[in-house]
């Protein structure tokens, strides 16, 4: 092989073992204690609740026992925000708490259906459509690390500085001249067993039947416990910054997320002060369109569709022998799959 061939081969994407990929995710994670120190809420409580939320996902602790353990502390720490919002993780298959337990807790009693209905009750909000279970498959052999998904996501969702729902992790392996580069896009994993839902003391984060994990900005109090409970580092806090220096009036254009027109960005007005994450562009899916990152992927590495449809492309790819999930040992069962 010529030196030119060697150079071309070295620049091609490479897929190392899954342990290495999981390590890349860990390296991107922010320091949990430092993150929580920026909030008005208890750091020690957040660390404990987040760690136990991960145990629930791994099957080491039941959801009922989790909230029995933290009900009193959450009642004291979050007050009416906790007491007046229902724990939505009842009356739904695969969710985390029974009605019997919920009725004994300090929070009010609700259901996933009631939360979903409240999000769709306003005419400006789009209801969940169809019976799909949305998922994504990312082919790491095709990802060239161009970051078009990152840019498309920011442009579509109008995310501010410090908030990027789609990042592409990059790492070089080997020693010259035998060097390979790994590009790993990392959106929200839309987990089937999401620790972020378990840990949220005000039910602002909840999972839809269509597989997408949403955030209700009107409920979110910005405690950031969900950020450190997420094993993938896929959540971000909106500090209220804008790109006004780069683009005049950037804060005047509303984000289309969840089909809600919130107007211009202002301090004290959601989503400023809230935790934000990828929603798989639900506003686009509801219109029959692909997520922005999928539509703009120049290498055709990203695919979105119905995982419950055995004839869909994403379902077939997710079931292939090339398919794997990041951090499978966490028990989160992501709806984002990768092909090696």
RAGI-V949267 format. One record per residue. N is the residue number from 0. RES is the residue in one letter. PHI is phi in radians with two decimals (NA if undefined). Layout:
BEGIN
N:RES:PHI
N:RES:PHI
END
This chain:
BEGIN
0:X:NA
1:X:-1.29
2:X:-1.10
3:X:-1.14
4:X:-1.13
5:X:-1.05
6:X:-1.12
7:X:-1.15
8:X:-1.13
9:X:-1.17
10:X:-1.51
11:X:-1.28
12:X:-1.02
13:X:-2.30
14:X:-2.06
15:X:-1.36
16:X:-1.20
17:X:-1.10
18:X:-1.05
19:X:-1.14
20:X:-1.12
21:X:-1.09
22:X:-1.13
23:X:-1.12
24:X:-1.11
25:X:-1.04
26:X:-1.16
27:X:-1.51
28:X:-1.24
29:X:-1.39
30:X:-1.24
31:X:-1.09
32:X:-1.14
33:X:-1.14
34:X:-1.09
35:X:-1.29
36:X:-1.17
37:X:-1.47
38:X:-1.78
39:X:-1.54
40:X:-1.77
41:X:-1.12
42:X:-1.20
43:X:-1.12
44:X:-1.18
45:X:-1.10
46:X:-1.10
47:X:-1.19
48:X:-1.14
49:X:-1.17
50:X:-1.13
51:X:-1.26
52:X:-1.11
53:X:-1.16
54:X:-1.15
55:X:-1.08
56:X:-1.07
57:X:-1.41
58:X:1.43
59:X:-1.60
60:X:-2.63
61:X:-1.42
62:X:-1.10
63:X:-1.07
64:X:-1.16
65:X:-1.05
66:X:-1.36
67:X:-1.11
68:X:-1.24
69:X:-1.90
70:X:-1.02
71:X:-1.12
72:X:-1.13
73:X:-1.16
74:X:-1.07
75:X:-1.26
76:X:-1.27
77:X:-1.89
78:X:0.95
79:X:-1.09
80:X:-1.03
81:X:-1.43
82:X:-1.15
83:X:-1.68
84:X:-1.93
85:X:-1.27
86:X:-1.32
87:X:-1.45
88:X:-1.52
89:X:-2.28
90:X:1.02
91:X:-2.51
92:X:-1.02
93:X:1.36
94:X:-1.54
95:X:-1.96
96:X:-2.61
97:X:-1.51
98:X:-1.09
99:X:-1.02
100:X:-1.20
101:X:-1.01
102:X:-1.22
103:X:-1.71
104:X:-1.61
105:X:-1.30
106:X:-1.42
107:X:-1.36
108:X:-1.82
109:X:-2.56
110:X:-2.58
111:X:-1.03
112:X:-1.11
113:X:-1.18
114:X:-1.18
115:X:-1.08
116:X:-1.16
117:X:-1.16
118:X:-1.24
119:X:-1.78
120:X:-1.26
121:X:-1.40
122:X:-1.07
123:X:-1.45
124:X:-1.85
125:X:-1.64
126:X:-1.36
127:X:-1.16
128:X:-2.09
129:X:1.24
130:X:-1.96
131:X:-1.22
132:X:-2.04
133:X:-1.27
134:X:-2.61
135:X:-2.43
136:X:-2.18
137:X:-2.05
138:X:-1.54
139:X:-1.23
140:X:-1.26
141:X:-1.72
142:X:-1.26
143:X:-1.79
144:X:1.23
145:X:-1.40
146:X:1.19
147:X:-1.12
148:X:-1.15
149:X:-1.11
150:X:-1.17
151:X:-1.09
152:X:-1.15
153:X:-1.12
154:X:-1.18
155:X:-1.24
156:X:-1.69
157:X:0.92
158:X:-1.28
159:X:-1.43
160:X:-0.97
161:X:1.50
162:X:-2.13
163:X:-2.46
164:X:-1.18
165:X:-2.11
166:X:-2.04
167:X:-2.00
168:X:-1.32
169:X:-2.26
170:X:-2.70
171:X:-1.71
172:X:-2.26
173:X:1.64
174:X:-2.20
175:X:-0.95
176:X:-1.62
177:X:-1.65
178:X:-2.01
179:X:-2.17
180:X:-2.13
181:X:-1.92
182:X:-2.03
183:X:-2.23
184:X:-1.13
185:X:-2.38
186:X:-1.49
187:X:-1.09
188:X:-1.41
189:X:0.83
190:X:-1.15
191:X:-1.29
192:X:-2.13
193:X:-1.41
194:X:-1.06
195:X:-1.12
196:X:-1.23
197:X:-1.07
198:X:-1.42
199:X:-1.12
200:X:-1.37
201:X:-2.15
202:X:1.00
203:X:-1.34
204:X:-1.83
205:X:-2.65
206:X:-1.82
207:X:-1.44
208:X:-1.11
209:X:-1.46
210:X:1.64
211:X:-1.62
212:X:-1.62
213:X:-1.95
214:X:-2.17
215:X:-1.56
216:X:-1.08
217:X:-1.27
218:X:-1.72
219:X:-1.03
220:X:-1.85
221:X:1.29
222:X:-1.24
223:X:1.24
224:X:-1.07
225:X:-1.16
226:X:-1.09
227:X:-1.52
228:X:-1.40
229:X:-1.24
230:X:-1.26
231:X:-1.98
232:X:1.08
233:X:-1.73
234:X:-2.15
235:X:-2.41
236:X:-1.75
237:X:-1.59
238:X:-1.47
239:X:1.64
240:X:-1.25
241:X:-2.36
242:X:-1.69
243:X:-1.07
244:X:-1.20
245:X:-1.60
246:X:-2.33
247:X:-1.05
248:X:1.33
249:X:-1.07
250:X:-1.34
251:X:-1.51
252:X:-1.65
253:X:-1.35
254:X:-1.38
255:X:-1.45
256:X:-0.95
257:X:1.02
258:X:1.20
259:X:-1.94
260:X:-1.56
261:X:-1.68
262:X:1.28
263:X:-1.23
264:X:-1.36
265:X:-2.48
266:X:-1.02
267:X:1.40
268:X:-2.12
269:X:-0.97
270:X:-1.56
271:X:-1.07
272:X:1.51
273:X:-1.94
274:X:-1.52
275:X:-2.24
276:X:-2.81
277:X:-1.10
278:X:-2.00
279:X:1.01
280:X:0.91
281:X:-0.97
282:X:-1.11
283:X:-1.40
284:X:-1.03
285:X:-1.16
286:X:-1.66
287:X:1.44
288:X:-1.87
289:X:-1.40
290:X:-0.98
291:X:-1.00
292:X:-1.15
293:X:-1.25
294:X:-1.10
295:X:-1.75
296:X:-1.13
297:X:-1.25
298:X:-1.67
299:X:0.97
300:X:-1.50
301:X:-1.90
302:X:-2.41
303:X:-2.19
304:X:3.05
305:X:-1.57
306:X:-1.24
307:X:-1.47
308:X:-1.65
309:X:-1.10
310:X:-1.69
311:X:-1.33
312:X:-1.07
313:X:-1.18
314:X:-1.15
315:X:-1.15
316:X:-1.20
317:X:-1.13
318:X:-1.61
319:X:-1.31
320:X:-1.32
321:X:-1.54
322:X:-1.43
323:X:-2.71
324:X:-2.02
325:X:-1.30
326:X:0.89
327:X:-1.02
328:X:-1.17
329:X:-1.32
330:X:1.31
331:X:-1.33
332:X:0.90
333:X:-1.11
334:X:-1.68
335:X:-1.92
336:X:-1.96
337:X:-2.11
338:X:-1.93
339:X:-1.67
END
